[in-house]
Amino acid sequence: MQQQMNMQQQQTVMPQPPQMVSTKDALYFTDMLSWNLLAMKKAHFFASQCQDKEVAQALEKAGQMHQRHYQMILRHLQKPSQPTALQ
């Protein structure tokens, strides 16, 4: 446990994203999009099958959250990289 806490403290925050995305990172982005899309579709399907209105609303809300996450990931991926000033 202590070792895990020490490793977390040693990690630094990246000030800006890298210029290139590795193949592994690209595959992870694809996975994240797929997971959110599937969760959104499942939540919508189960909400349509649900008899209890409160449960159906909760499922729709969860589906909308996954849709927002999907769209947010896409926006981040489509954002043009900011040119860096040469010093």
PyMOL Python script that loads the backbone (N, CA, C, O; Angstrom):
from pymol import cmd

cmd.read_pdbstr("""\
ATOM      1  N   MET A   1       0.825  -1.191   0.000  1.00  0.00           N
ATOM      2  CA  MET A   1       0.000   0.000   0.000  1.00  0.00           C
ATOM      3  C   MET A   1       0.872   1.259   0.000  1.00  0.00           C
ATOM      4  O   MET A   1       0.640   2.190  -0.771  1.00  0.00           O
ATOM      5  N   GLN A   2       1.874   1.269   0.874  1.00  0.00           N
ATOM      6  CA  GLN A   2       2.771   2.418   0.965  1.00  0.00           C
ATOM      7  C   GLN A   2       3.517   2.628  -0.346  1.00  0.00           C
ATOM      8  O   GLN A   2       3.715   3.764  -0.779  1.00  0.00           O
ATOM      9  N   GLN A   3       3.931   1.531  -0.975  1.00  0.00           N
ATOM     10  CA  GLN A   3       4.662   1.627  -2.236  1.00  0.00           C
ATOM     11  C   GLN A   3       3.790   2.254  -3.323  1.00  0.00           C
ATOM     12  O   GLN A   3       4.266   3.064  -4.118  1.00  0.00           O
ATOM     13  N   GLN A   4       2.512   1.876  -3.351  1.00  0.00           N
ATOM     14  CA  GLN A   4       1.591   2.438  -4.341  1.00  0.00           C
ATOM     15  C   GLN A   4       1.411   3.938  -4.119  1.00  0.00           C
ATOM     16  O   GLN A   4       1.364   4.702  -5.083  1.00  0.00           O
ATOM     17  N   MET A   5       1.310   4.363  -2.872  1.00  0.00           N
ATOM     18  CA  MET A   5       1.161   5.785  -2.574  1.00  0.00           C
ATOM     19  C   MET A   5       2.409   6.559  -2.991  1.00  0.00           C
ATOM     20  O   MET A   5       2.305   7.676  -3.497  1.00  0.00           O
ATOM     21  N   ASN A   6       3.591   5.971  -2.781  1.00  0.00           N
ATOM     22  CA  ASN A   6       4.832   6.634  -3.183  1.00  0.00           C
ATOM     23  C   ASN A   6       4.899   6.788  -4.692  1.00  0.00           C
ATOM     24  O   ASN A   6       5.355   7.821  -5.184  1.00  0.00           O
ATOM     25  N   MET A   7       4.451   5.775  -5.442  1.00  0.00           N
ATOM     26  CA  MET A   7       4.482   5.849  -6.902  1.00  0.00           C
ATOM     27  C   MET A   7       3.545   6.938  -7.407  1.00  0.00           C
ATOM     28  O   MET A   7       3.865   7.637  -8.368  1.00  0.00           O
ATOM     29  N   GLN A   8       2.374   7.087  -6.755  1.00  0.00           N
ATOM     30  CA  GLN A   8       1.429   8.111  -7.171  1.00  0.00           C
ATOM     31  C   GLN A   8       1.989   9.507  -6.924  1.00  0.00           C
ATOM     32  O   GLN A   8       1.744  10.419  -7.713  1.00  0.00           O
ATOM     33  N   GLN A   9       2.729   9.680  -5.849  1.00  0.00           N
ATOM     34  CA  GLN A   9       3.300  10.979  -5.533  1.00  0.00           C
ATOM     35  C   GLN A   9       4.421  11.340  -6.496  1.00  0.00           C
ATOM     36  O   GLN A   9       4.681  12.524  -6.711  1.00  0.00           O
ATOM     37  N   GLN A  10       5.095  10.347  -7.086  1.00  0.00           N
ATOM     38  CA  GLN A  10       6.215  10.605  -7.976  1.00  0.00           C
ATOM     39  C   GLN A  10       5.762  10.963  -9.386  1.00  0.00           C
ATOM     40  O   GLN A  10       6.542  11.533 -10.150  1.00  0.00           O
ATOM     41  N   GLN A  11       4.528  10.646  -9.748  1.00  0.00           N
ATOM     42  CA  GLN A  11       4.042  10.963 -11.081  1.00  0.00           C
ATOM     43  C   GLN A  11       3.860  12.467 -11.223  1.00  0.00           C
ATOM     44  O   GLN A  11       3.390  13.139 -10.304  1.00  0.00           O
ATOM     45  N   THR A  12       4.239  12.985 -12.388  1.00  0.00           N
ATOM     46  CA  THR A  12       4.087  14.413 -12.634  1.00  0.00           C
ATOM     47  C   THR A  12       2.978  14.645 -13.656  1.00  0.00           C
ATOM     48  O   THR A  12       2.645  13.759 -14.443  1.00  0.00           O
ATOM     49  N   VAL A  13       2.423  15.830 -13.630  1.00  0.00           N
ATOM     50  CA  VAL A  13       1.374  16.200 -14.566  1.00  0.00           C
ATOM     51  C   VAL A  13       2.015  16.687 -15.849  1.00  0.00           C
ATOM     52  O   VAL A  13       2.946  17.492 -15.816  1.00  0.00           O
ATOM     53  N   MET A  14       1.523  16.205 -16.980  1.00  0.00           N
ATOM     54  CA  MET A  14       2.036  16.622 -18.280  1.00  0.00           C
ATOM     55  C   MET A  14       1.476  18.010 -18.604  1.00  0.00           C
ATOM     56  O   MET A  14       0.256  18.172 -18.646  1.00  0.00           O
ATOM     57  N   PRO A  15       2.328  19.014 -18.833  1.00  0.00           N
ATOM     58  CA  PRO A  15       1.837  20.377 -19.054  1.00  0.00           C
ATOM     59  C   PRO A  15       1.041  20.538 -20.353  1.00  0.00           C
ATOM     60  O   PRO A  15       0.146  21.380 -20.426  1.00  0.00           O
ATOM     61  N   GLN A  16       1.353  19.754 -21.358  1.00  0.00           N
ATOM     62  CA  GLN A  16       0.606  19.796 -22.611  1.00  0.00           C
ATOM     63  C   GLN A  16       0.667  18.420 -23.254  1.00  0.00           C
ATOM     64  O   GLN A  16       1.598  17.659 -22.993  1.00  0.00           O
ATOM     65  N   PRO A  17      -0.310  18.089 -24.092  1.00  0.00           N
ATOM     66  CA  PRO A  17      -0.317  16.761 -24.704  1.00  0.00           C
ATOM     67  C   PRO A  17       0.850  16.590 -25.675  1.00  0.00           C
ATOM     68  O   PRO A  17       1.353  17.573 -26.218  1.00  0.00           O
ATOM     69  N   PRO A  18       1.277  15.359 -25.895  1.00  0.00           N
ATOM     70  CA  PRO A  18       2.370  15.131 -26.840  1.00  0.00           C
ATOM     71  C   PRO A  18       1.929  15.441 -28.273  1.00  0.00           C
ATOM     72  O   PRO A  18       0.735  15.451 -28.575  1.00  0.00           O
ATOM     73  N   GLN A  19       2.897  15.691 -29.142  1.00  0.00           N
ATOM     74  CA  GLN A  19       2.590  16.019 -30.539  1.00  0.00           C
ATOM     75  C   GLN A  19       2.017  14.807 -31.285  1.00  0.00           C
ATOM     76  O   GLN A  19       1.183  14.956 -32.179  1.00  0.00           O
ATOM     77  N   MET A  20       2.471  13.621 -30.911  1.00  0.00           N
ATOM     78  CA  MET A  20       2.003  12.404 -31.581  1.00  0.00           C
ATOM     79  C   MET A  20       1.367  11.482 -30.549  1.00  0.00           C
ATOM     80  O   MET A  20       1.762  11.462 -29.384  1.00  0.00           O
ATOM     81  N   VAL A  21       0.378  10.724 -30.997  1.00  0.00           N
ATOM     82  CA  VAL A  21      -0.280   9.741 -30.149  1.00  0.00           C
ATOM     83  C   VAL A  21       0.245   8.370 -30.551  1.00  0.00           C
ATOM     84  O   VAL A  21       0.282   8.028 -31.733  1.00  0.00           O
ATOM     85  N   SER A  22       0.651   7.590 -29.554  1.00  0.00           N
ATOM     86  CA  SER A  22       1.168   6.259 -29.847  1.00  0.00           C
ATOM     87  C   SER A  22       0.039   5.342 -30.305  1.00  0.00           C
ATOM     88  O   SER A  22      -1.138   5.638 -30.102  1.00  0.00           O
ATOM     89  N   THR A  23       0.408   4.248 -30.914  1.00  0.00           N
ATOM     90  CA  THR A  23      -0.583   3.264 -31.358  1.00  0.00           C
ATOM     91  C   THR A  23      -1.370   2.751 -30.155  1.00  0.00           C
ATOM     92  O   THR A  23      -2.590   2.601 -30.224  1.00  0.00           O
ATOM     93  N   LYS A  24      -0.682   2.487 -29.070  1.00  0.00           N
ATOM     94  CA  LYS A  24      -1.345   2.000 -27.860  1.00  0.00           C
ATOM     95  C   LYS A  24      -2.366   3.015 -27.354  1.00  0.00           C
ATOM     96  O   LYS A  24      -3.477   2.642 -26.977  1.00  0.00           O
ATOM     97  N   ASP A  25      -1.995   4.301 -27.342  1.00  0.00           N
ATOM     98  CA  ASP A  25      -2.927   5.348 -26.912  1.00  0.00           C
ATOM     99  C   ASP A  25      -4.125   5.448 -27.850  1.00  0.00           C
ATOM    100  O   ASP A  25      -5.258   5.612 -27.398  1.00  0.00           O
ATOM    101  N   ALA A  26      -3.878   5.350 -29.148  1.00  0.00           N
ATOM    102  CA  ALA A  26      -4.964   5.423 -30.136  1.00  0.00           C
ATOM    103  C   ALA A  26      -5.945   4.268 -29.934  1.00  0.00           C
ATOM    104  O   ALA A  26      -7.159   4.451 -30.029  1.00  0.00           O
ATOM    105  N   LEU A  27      -5.414   3.090 -29.657  1.00  0.00           N
ATOM    106  CA  LEU A  27      -6.279   1.936 -29.406  1.00  0.00           C
ATOM    107  C   LEU A  27      -7.085   2.135 -28.121  1.00  0.00           C
ATOM    108  O   LEU A  27      -8.244   1.728 -28.043  1.00  0.00           O
ATOM    109  N   TYR A  28      -6.475   2.757 -27.121  1.00  0.00           N
ATOM    110  CA  TYR A  28      -7.190   3.027 -25.877  1.00  0.00           C
ATOM    111  C   TYR A  28      -8.308   4.043 -26.110  1.00  0.00           C
ATOM    112  O   TYR A  28      -9.397   3.898 -25.555  1.00  0.00           O
ATOM    113  N   PHE A  29      -8.052   5.060 -26.917  1.00  0.00           N
ATOM    114  CA  PHE A  29      -9.112   6.019 -27.250  1.00  0.00           C
ATOM    115  C   PHE A  29     -10.274   5.304 -27.940  1.00  0.00           C
ATOM    116  O   PHE A  29     -11.440   5.566 -27.642  1.00  0.00           O
ATOM    117  N   THR A  30      -9.948   4.404 -28.860  1.00  0.00           N
ATOM    118  CA  THR A  30     -10.979   3.632 -29.555  1.00  0.00           C
ATOM    119  C   THR A  30     -11.791   2.815 -28.548  1.00  0.00           C
ATOM    120  O   THR A  30     -13.018   2.760 -28.633  1.00  0.00           O
ATOM    121  N   ASP A  31     -11.108   2.189 -27.606  1.00  0.00           N
ATOM    122  CA  ASP A  31     -11.799   1.417 -26.575  1.00  0.00           C
ATOM    123  C   ASP A  31     -12.714   2.300 -25.739  1.00  0.00           C
ATOM    124  O   ASP A  31     -13.859   1.935 -25.475  1.00  0.00           O
ATOM    125  N   MET A  32     -12.212   3.469 -25.318  1.00  0.00           N
ATOM    126  CA  MET A  32     -13.034   4.372 -24.505  1.00  0.00           C
ATOM    127  C   MET A  32     -14.305   4.791 -25.252  1.00  0.00           C
ATOM    128  O   MET A  32     -15.390   4.836 -24.672  1.00  0.00           O
ATOM    129  N   LEU A  33     -14.157   5.096 -26.537  1.00  0.00           N
ATOM    130  CA  LEU A  33     -15.323   5.474 -27.332  1.00  0.00           C
ATOM    131  C   LEU A  33     -16.299   4.305 -27.427  1.00  0.00           C
ATOM    132  O   LEU A  33     -17.508   4.486 -27.282  1.00  0.00           O
ATOM    133  N   SER A  34     -15.776   3.117 -27.668  1.00  0.00           N
ATOM    134  CA  SER A  34     -16.634   1.931 -27.792  1.00  0.00           C
ATOM    135  C   SER A  34     -17.370   1.638 -26.492  1.00  0.00           C
ATOM    136  O   SER A  34     -18.563   1.333 -26.506  1.00  0.00           O
ATOM    137  N   TRP A  35     -16.655   1.732 -25.355  1.00  0.00           N
ATOM    138  CA  TRP A  35     -17.289   1.458 -24.056  1.00  0.00           C
ATOM    139  C   TRP A  35     -18.421   2.441 -23.789  1.00  0.00           C
ATOM    140  O   TRP A  35     -19.496   2.045 -23.338  1.00  0.00           O
ATOM    141  N   ASN A  36     -18.188   3.703 -24.060  1.00  0.00           N
ATOM    142  CA  ASN A  36     -19.222   4.705 -23.802  1.00  0.00           C
ATOM    143  C   ASN A  36     -20.401   4.556 -24.749  1.00  0.00           C
ATOM    144  O   ASN A  36     -21.548   4.724 -24.336  1.00  0.00           O
ATOM    145  N   LEU A  37     -20.139   4.244 -26.010  1.00  0.00           N
ATOM    146  CA  LEU A  37     -21.220   4.055 -26.975  1.00  0.00           C
ATOM    147  C   LEU A  37     -22.076   2.846 -26.587  1.00  0.00           C
ATOM    148  O   LEU A  37     -23.305   2.914 -26.623  1.00  0.00           O
ATOM    149  N   LEU A  38     -21.433   1.757 -26.221  1.00  0.00           N
ATOM    150  CA  LEU A  38     -22.172   0.557 -25.819  1.00  0.00           C
ATOM    151  C   LEU A  38     -22.986   0.809 -24.553  1.00  0.00           C
ATOM    152  O   LEU A  38     -24.146   0.406 -24.475  1.00  0.00           O
ATOM    153  N   ALA A  39     -22.393   1.469 -23.567  1.00  0.00           N
ATOM    154  CA  ALA A  39     -23.112   1.768 -22.325  1.00  0.00           C
ATOM    155  C   ALA A  39     -24.310   2.663 -22.596  1.00  0.00           C
ATOM    156  O   ALA A  39     -25.373   2.482 -22.001  1.00  0.00           O
ATOM    157  N   MET A  40     -24.140   3.635 -23.500  1.00  0.00           N
ATOM    158  CA  MET A  40     -25.232   4.535 -23.853  1.00  0.00           C
ATOM    159  C   MET A  40     -26.374   3.749 -24.497  1.00  0.00           C
ATOM    160  O   MET A  40     -27.537   3.934 -24.139  1.00  0.00           O
ATOM    161  N   LYS A  41     -26.042   2.874 -25.447  1.00  0.00           N
ATOM    162  CA  LYS A  41     -27.067   2.085 -26.139  1.00  0.00           C
ATOM    163  C   LYS A  41     -27.774   1.133 -25.192  1.00  0.00           C
ATOM    164  O   LYS A  41     -28.995   0.986 -25.258  1.00  0.00           O
ATOM    165  N   LYS A  42     -27.019   0.483 -24.308  1.00  0.00           N
ATOM    166  CA  LYS A  42     -27.627  -0.453 -23.357  1.00  0.00           C
ATOM    167  C   LYS A  42     -28.552   0.273 -22.390  1.00  0.00           C
ATOM    168  O   LYS A  42     -29.651  -0.204 -22.107  1.00  0.00           O
ATOM    169  N   ALA A  43     -28.121   1.410 -21.889  1.00  0.00           N
ATOM    170  CA  ALA A  43     -28.951   2.163 -20.949  1.00  0.00           C
ATOM    171  C   ALA A  43     -30.252   2.580 -21.617  1.00  0.00           C
ATOM    172  O   ALA A  43     -31.319   2.475 -21.012  1.00  0.00           O
ATOM    173  N   HIS A  44     -30.176   3.049 -22.852  1.00  0.00           N
ATOM    174  CA  HIS A  44     -31.379   3.452 -23.578  1.00  0.00           C
ATOM    175  C   HIS A  44     -32.299   2.256 -23.814  1.00  0.00           C
ATOM    176  O   HIS A  44     -33.513   2.368 -23.642  1.00  0.00           O
ATOM    177  N   PHE A  45     -31.734   1.117 -24.206  1.00  0.00           N
ATOM    178  CA  PHE A  45     -32.534  -0.077 -24.458  1.00  0.00           C
ATOM    179  C   PHE A  45     -33.241  -0.526 -23.183  1.00  0.00           C
ATOM    180  O   PHE A  45     -34.447  -0.773 -23.193  1.00  0.00           O
ATOM    181  N   PHE A  46     -32.492  -0.631 -22.083  1.00  0.00           N
ATOM    182  CA  PHE A  46     -33.094  -1.102 -20.845  1.00  0.00           C
ATOM    183  C   PHE A  46     -34.115  -0.109 -20.302  1.00  0.00           C
ATOM    184  O   PHE A  46     -35.106  -0.515 -19.695  1.00  0.00           O
ATOM    185  N   ALA A  47     -33.890   1.176 -20.510  1.00  0.00           N
ATOM    186  CA  ALA A  47     -34.873   2.171 -20.087  1.00  0.00           C
ATOM    187  C   ALA A  47     -36.176   1.990 -20.861  1.00  0.00           C
ATOM    188  O   ALA A  47     -37.260   2.166 -20.304  1.00  0.00           O
ATOM    189  N   SER A  48     -36.075   1.641 -22.132  1.00  0.00           N
ATOM    190  CA  SER A  48     -37.289   1.438 -22.939  1.00  0.00           C
ATOM    191  C   SER A  48     -38.035   0.168 -22.534  1.00  0.00           C
ATOM    192  O   SER A  48     -39.235   0.049 -22.783  1.00  0.00           O
ATOM    193  N   GLN A  49     -37.335  -0.778 -21.911  1.00  0.00           N
ATOM    194  CA  GLN A  49     -37.955  -2.033 -21.479  1.00  0.00           C
ATOM    195  C   GLN A  49     -38.471  -1.976 -20.042  1.00  0.00           C
ATOM    196  O   GLN A  49     -39.161  -2.892 -19.593  1.00  0.00           O
ATOM    197  N   CYS A  50     -38.146  -0.927 -19.335  1.00  0.00           N
ATOM    198  CA  CYS A  50     -38.425  -0.830 -17.898  1.00  0.00           C
ATOM    199  C   CYS A  50     -39.859  -0.376 -17.640  1.00  0.00           C
ATOM    200  O   CYS A  50     -40.373   0.512 -18.320  1.00  0.00           O
ATOM    201  N   GLN A  51     -40.488  -0.989 -16.660  1.00  0.00           N
ATOM    202  CA  GLN A  51     -41.855  -0.628 -16.269  1.00  0.00           C
ATOM    203  C   GLN A  51     -41.870   0.513 -15.250  1.00  0.00           C
ATOM    204  O   GLN A  51     -42.777   1.345 -15.260  1.00  0.00           O
ATOM    205  N   ASP A  52     -40.898   0.550 -14.401  1.00  0.00           N
ATOM    206  CA  ASP A  52     -40.811   1.561 -13.339  1.00  0.00           C
ATOM    207  C   ASP A  52     -40.261   2.865 -13.927  1.00  0.00           C
ATOM    208  O   ASP A  52     -39.145   2.901 -14.446  1.00  0.00           O
ATOM    209  N   LYS A  53     -41.054   3.925 -13.839  1.00  0.00           N
ATOM    210  CA  LYS A  53     -40.670   5.222 -14.429  1.00  0.00           C
ATOM    211  C   LYS A  53     -39.390   5.785 -13.817  1.00  0.00           C
ATOM    212  O   LYS A  53     -38.555   6.343 -14.530  1.00  0.00           O
ATOM    213  N   GLU A  54     -39.229   5.643 -12.496  1.00  0.00           N
ATOM    214  CA  GLU A  54     -38.035   6.184 -11.842  1.00  0.00           C
ATOM    215  C   GLU A  54     -36.778   5.459 -12.299  1.00  0.00           C
ATOM    216  O   GLU A  54     -35.741   6.081 -12.528  1.00  0.00           O
ATOM    217  N   VAL A  55     -36.874   4.154 -12.428  1.00  0.00           N
ATOM    218  CA  VAL A  55     -35.721   3.369 -12.902  1.00  0.00           C
ATOM    219  C   VAL A  55     -35.428   3.726 -14.357  1.00  0.00           C
ATOM    220  O   VAL A  55     -34.268   3.875 -14.741  1.00  0.00           O
ATOM    221  N   ALA A  56     -36.476   3.862 -15.161  1.00  0.00           N
ATOM    222  CA  ALA A  56     -36.287   4.232 -16.567  1.00  0.00           C
ATOM    223  C   ALA A  56     -35.601   5.591 -16.687  1.00  0.00           C
ATOM    224  O   ALA A  56     -34.723   5.771 -17.531  1.00  0.00           O
ATOM    225  N   GLN A  57     -36.001   6.550 -15.843  1.00  0.00           N
ATOM    226  CA  GLN A  57     -35.381   7.877 -15.866  1.00  0.00           C
ATOM    227  C   GLN A  57     -33.912   7.803 -15.446  1.00  0.00           C
ATOM    228  O   GLN A  57     -33.061   8.482 -16.021  1.00  0.00           O
ATOM    229  N   ALA A  58     -33.624   6.977 -14.444  1.00  0.00           N
ATOM    230  CA  ALA A  58     -32.236   6.828 -13.993  1.00  0.00           C
ATOM    231  C   ALA A  58     -31.383   6.204 -15.100  1.00  0.00           C
ATOM    232  O   ALA A  58     -30.238   6.604 -15.306  1.00  0.00           O
ATOM    233  N   LEU A  59     -31.943   5.228 -15.808  1.00  0.00           N
ATOM    234  CA  LEU A  59     -31.209   4.600 -16.912  1.00  0.00           C
ATOM    235  C   LEU A  59     -30.984   5.592 -18.052  1.00  0.00           C
ATOM    236  O   LEU A  59     -29.902   5.631 -18.638  1.00  0.00           O
ATOM    237  N   GLU A  60     -31.992   6.385 -18.363  1.00  0.00           N
ATOM    238  CA  GLU A  60     -31.830   7.404 -19.412  1.00  0.00           C
ATOM    239  C   GLU A  60     -30.773   8.424 -19.010  1.00  0.00           C
ATOM    240  O   GLU A  60     -29.977   8.863 -19.840  1.00  0.00           O
ATOM    241  N   LYS A  61     -30.770   8.799 -17.737  1.00  0.00           N
ATOM    242  CA  LYS A  61     -29.777   9.753 -17.252  1.00  0.00           C
ATOM    243  C   LYS A  61     -28.367   9.170 -17.381  1.00  0.00           C
ATOM    244  O   LYS A  61     -27.433   9.867 -17.776  1.00  0.00           O
ATOM    245  N   ALA A  62     -28.226   7.899 -17.047  1.00  0.00           N
ATOM    246  CA  ALA A  62     -26.924   7.233 -17.184  1.00  0.00           C
ATOM    247  C   ALA A  62     -26.512   7.175 -18.659  1.00  0.00           C
ATOM    248  O   ALA A  62     -25.347   7.394 -18.991  1.00  0.00           O
ATOM    249  N   GLY A  63     -27.462   6.883 -19.529  1.00  0.00           N
ATOM    250  CA  GLY A  63     -27.169   6.848 -20.962  1.00  0.00           C
ATOM    251  C   GLY A  63     -26.738   8.202 -21.483  1.00  0.00           C
ATOM    252  O   GLY A  63     -25.827   8.290 -22.307  1.00  0.00           O
ATOM    253  N   GLN A  64     -27.385   9.262 -21.012  1.00  0.00           N
ATOM    254  CA  GLN A  64     -27.017  10.617 -21.426  1.00  0.00           C
ATOM    255  C   GLN A  64     -25.617  10.981 -20.937  1.00  0.00           C
ATOM    256  O   GLN A  64     -24.877  11.680 -21.629  1.00  0.00           O
ATOM    257  N   MET A  65     -25.255  10.506 -19.740  1.00  0.00           N
ATOM    258  CA  MET A  65     -23.913  10.761 -19.222  1.00  0.00           C
ATOM    259  C   MET A  65     -22.871  10.114 -20.142  1.00  0.00           C
ATOM    260  O   MET A  65     -21.864  10.733 -20.486  1.00  0.00           O
ATOM    261  N   HIS A  66     -23.128   8.857 -20.535  1.00  0.00           N
ATOM    262  CA  HIS A  66     -22.185   8.178 -21.420  1.00  0.00           C
ATOM    263  C   HIS A  66     -22.119   8.856 -22.791  1.00  0.00           C
ATOM    264  O   HIS A  66     -21.060   8.889 -23.417  1.00  0.00           O
ATOM    265  N   GLN A  67     -23.237   9.390 -23.252  1.00  0.00           N
ATOM    266  CA  GLN A  67     -23.235  10.122 -24.518  1.00  0.00           C
ATOM    267  C   GLN A  67     -22.384  11.387 -24.403  1.00  0.00           C
ATOM    268  O   GLN A  67     -21.624  11.712 -25.315  1.00  0.00           O
ATOM    269  N   ARG A  68     -22.514  12.098 -23.282  1.00  0.00           N
ATOM    270  CA  ARG A  68     -21.687  13.297 -23.068  1.00  0.00           C
ATOM    271  C   ARG A  68     -20.207  12.933 -23.033  1.00  0.00           C
ATOM    272  O   ARG A  68     -19.379  13.640 -23.607  1.00  0.00           O
ATOM    273  N   HIS A  69     -19.871  11.835 -22.362  1.00  0.00           N
ATOM    274  CA  HIS A  69     -18.473  11.405 -22.303  1.00  0.00           C
ATOM    275  C   HIS A  69     -17.955  11.058 -23.690  1.00  0.00           C
ATOM    276  O   HIS A  69     -16.829  11.411 -24.040  1.00  0.00           O
ATOM    277  N   TYR A  70     -18.769  10.369 -24.479  1.00  0.00           N
ATOM    278  CA  TYR A  70     -18.400  10.005 -25.848  1.00  0.00           C
ATOM    279  C   TYR A  70     -18.108  11.272 -26.662  1.00  0.00           C
ATOM    280  O   TYR A  70     -17.089  11.365 -27.347  1.00  0.00           O
ATOM    281  N   GLN A  71     -19.013  12.231 -26.572  1.00  0.00           N
ATOM    282  CA  GLN A  71     -18.847  13.480 -27.329  1.00  0.00           C
ATOM    283  C   GLN A  71     -17.645  14.278 -26.834  1.00  0.00           C
ATOM    284  O   GLN A  71     -16.954  14.911 -27.632  1.00  0.00           O
ATOM    285  N   MET A  72     -17.390  14.255 -25.536  1.00  0.00           N
ATOM    286  CA  MET A  72     -16.246  14.977 -24.981  1.00  0.00           C
ATOM    287  C   MET A  72     -14.930  14.372 -25.487  1.00  0.00           C
ATOM    288  O   MET A  72     -14.008  15.101 -25.857  1.00  0.00           O
ATOM    289  N   ILE A  73     -14.851  13.055 -25.501  1.00  0.00           N
ATOM    290  CA  ILE A  73     -13.647  12.394 -26.011  1.00  0.00           C
ATOM    291  C   ILE A  73     -13.442  12.762 -27.474  1.00  0.00           C
ATOM    292  O   ILE A  73     -12.325  13.071 -27.888  1.00  0.00           O
ATOM    293  N   LEU A  74     -14.515  12.729 -28.259  1.00  0.00           N
ATOM    294  CA  LEU A  74     -14.402  13.099 -29.677  1.00  0.00           C
ATOM    295  C   LEU A  74     -13.923  14.533 -29.845  1.00  0.00           C
ATOM    296  O   LEU A  74     -13.068  14.806 -30.688  1.00  0.00           O
ATOM    297  N   ARG A  75     -14.471  15.460 -29.043  1.00  0.00           N
ATOM    298  CA  ARG A  75     -14.045  16.867 -29.144  1.00  0.00           C
ATOM    299  C   ARG A  75     -12.554  17.009 -28.841  1.00  0.00           C
ATOM    300  O   ARG A  75     -11.846  17.753 -29.519  1.00  0.00           O
ATOM    301  N   HIS A  76     -12.086  16.296 -27.827  1.00  0.00           N
ATOM    302  CA  HIS A  76     -10.663  16.376 -27.485  1.00  0.00           C
ATOM    303  C   HIS A  76      -9.803  15.818 -28.611  1.00  0.00           C
ATOM    304  O   HIS A  76      -8.719  16.334 -28.886  1.00  0.00           O
ATOM    305  N   LEU A  77     -10.277  14.783 -29.250  1.00  0.00           N
ATOM    306  CA  LEU A  77      -9.500  14.178 -30.332  1.00  0.00           C
ATOM    307  C   LEU A  77      -9.525  15.024 -31.602  1.00  0.00           C
ATOM    308  O   LEU A  77      -8.578  14.985 -32.388  1.00  0.00           O
ATOM    309  N   GLN A  78     -10.582  15.778 -31.809  1.00  0.00           N
ATOM    310  CA  GLN A  78     -10.711  16.582 -33.022  1.00  0.00           C
ATOM    311  C   GLN A  78     -10.117  17.967 -32.879  1.00  0.00           C
ATOM    312  O   GLN A  78      -9.959  18.674 -33.875  1.00  0.00           O
ATOM    313  N   LYS A  79      -9.784  18.372 -31.662  1.00  0.00           N
ATOM    314  CA  LYS A  79      -9.236  19.701 -31.412  1.00  0.00           C
ATOM    315  C   LYS A  79      -7.882  19.841 -32.115  1.00  0.00           C
ATOM    316  O   LYS A  79      -6.990  19.017 -31.912  1.00  0.00           O
ATOM    317  N   PRO A  80      -7.726  20.885 -32.943  1.00  0.00           N
ATOM    318  CA  PRO A  80      -6.409  21.057 -33.564  1.00  0.00           C
ATOM    319  C   PRO A  80      -5.364  21.416 -32.522  1.00  0.00           C
ATOM    320  O   PRO A  80      -5.641  22.158 -31.580  1.00  0.00           O
ATOM    321  N   SER A  81      -4.179  20.891 -32.695  1.00  0.00           N
ATOM    322  CA  SER A  81      -3.136  21.193 -31.707  1.00  0.00           C
ATOM    323  C   SER A  81      -2.739  22.659 -31.792  1.00  0.00           C
ATOM    324  O   SER A  81      -2.673  23.246 -32.872  1.00  0.00           O
ATOM    325  N   GLN A  82      -2.482  23.224 -30.641  1.00  0.00           N
ATOM    326  CA  GLN A  82      -2.100  24.624 -30.547  1.00  0.00           C
ATOM    327  C   GLN A  82      -0.633  24.750 -30.940  1.00  0.00           C
ATOM    328  O   GLN A  82       0.199  24.002 -30.428  1.00  0.00           O
ATOM    329  N   PRO A  83      -0.296  25.671 -31.832  1.00  0.00           N
ATOM    330  CA  PRO A  83       1.115  25.854 -32.171  1.00  0.00           C
ATOM    331  C   PRO A  83       1.889  26.394 -30.977  1.00  0.00           C
ATOM    332  O   PRO A  83       1.414  27.278 -30.264  1.00  0.00           O
ATOM    333  N   THR A  84       3.054  25.868 -30.772  1.00  0.00           N
ATOM    334  CA  THR A  84       3.868  26.336 -29.650  1.00  0.00           C
ATOM    335  C   THR A  84       4.799  27.445 -30.135  1.00  0.00           C
ATOM    336  O   THR A  84       5.295  27.404 -31.261  1.00  0.00           O
ATOM    337  N   ALA A  85       5.026  28.414 -29.293  1.00  0.00           N
ATOM    338  CA  ALA A  85       5.899  29.540 -29.642  1.00  0.00           C
ATOM    339  C   ALA A  85       7.355  29.069 -29.568  1.00  0.00           C
ATOM    340  O   ALA A  85       7.760  28.413 -28.609  1.00  0.00           O
ATOM    341  N   LEU A  86       8.109  29.406 -30.568  1.00  0.00           N
ATOM    342  CA  LEU A  86       9.537  29.080 -30.583  1.00  0.00           C
ATOM    343  C   LEU A  86      10.287  30.144 -29.792  1.00  0.00           C
ATOM    344  O   LEU A  86      10.026  31.339 -29.925  1.00  0.00           O
ATOM    345  N   GLN A  87      11.220  29.686 -28.970  1.00  0.00           N
ATOM    346  CA  GLN A  87      11.971  30.642 -28.166  1.00  0.00           C
ATOM    347  C   GLN A  87      13.397  30.694 -28.613  1.00  0.00           C
ATOM    348  O   GLN A  87      14.192  31.448 -28.051  1.00  0.00           O
TER     349      GLN A  87
END
""", "prot")
cmd.dss("prot")
cmd.show_as("cartoon", "prot")
cmd.util.cbc("prot")
cmd.orient("prot")
